[in-house]
Amino acid sequence: MKCFVTGASGFIGANLVHELVARGHEVRALLRPGADVRGLRGAAFEVVQGDITEKSDSLCALMRGCDWVFHVAASYALWLPDYAPMYRTNVVGTQKILKAAHNAGVGRIVYTSTVGCIGLPKETPGQRVIPTDESAPVSEVQMANHYKRSKWQAEVAVREAAMTGVPVVIVNPSAPVGPRDVKPTPTGRMILDYLNGRMPAYLDTGLNWVHVRDVAIGHVLAAEKGRVGERYILGHAEGNWSMGHALEELSRIAGLPPVTRRVPYRVALAAAHVDEWISRFTQRPPRAPLAGVRMAKHKMWFNPAKAIRELGLPQTPPTSALTDAVEWFRANGYVTPTR
């Protein structure tokens, strides 16, 4: 297949390009001028320059002849001095990609959303957390920050397009980790902070940890087998770990002392308020954005059974994902030599 990929220089996008090339597909990657392409090293693909906020006609011309479109590009930040560009990229950009792909006669579009658009797990009276799936009731009111709200609005646009005949499938990755996290992502930054000894304490939360390679493969499987208009959580059935457990595994993998000190939620929230107040004047992102701390109050645990059942989503152990992330960060100069 001839594939068009937006966001190809990002963490998921770069791993997707490598996976598509390894499977014998042709890849045309939409990249902005000056994009950081370190994650794409070693992959053979065609580069087209542009931006997803361009006119749909221009994007349509770039997609001509492609069979599949993977719309991975997004503005991901938990703090910005101005959120208007985020909505322009995440919502308007998605609408333009959908229109362009449909007009170009593309056979299948895969839209990369986030588990942030899935209903949060419920805690039982005994404090047992029950992971949720794609059917969990949720609305825009529950989108507690601009990133989640913009992705929710984009998902609404995708579902509406599917109802009009646009052949689009939605995938919702959980917390991917692994190689080629060039930027790195917030999850990768947590791993890197630990490896470099910059994590004296942690705020206990819960994530569904999944290997980024499985997420990339999940995109390909969604193009091959996904049902139009459906959502698929790309996660790991055994990957619902607390932050404490994840740090214990990191300690074992990296051969470094464990982090044992936990920060109370109220203390972290107060510190985040101060941090964001300072950021108003410095215009620099806070170390701990309020949106991130508020998200950490909940165990973000999810059930990927639908993707496993319908798509055949692979289930690489989360320990392997963390091991690959540690090895990649160390091999690529992200970790100080003394660590």
Summary of the structure (lengths in Angstrom):
residues: 339
radius of gyration: 19.5
end to end distance: 43.6
largest distance: 57.2
contacts: 1154
relative contact order: 0.15
helix: 44%
strand: 16%
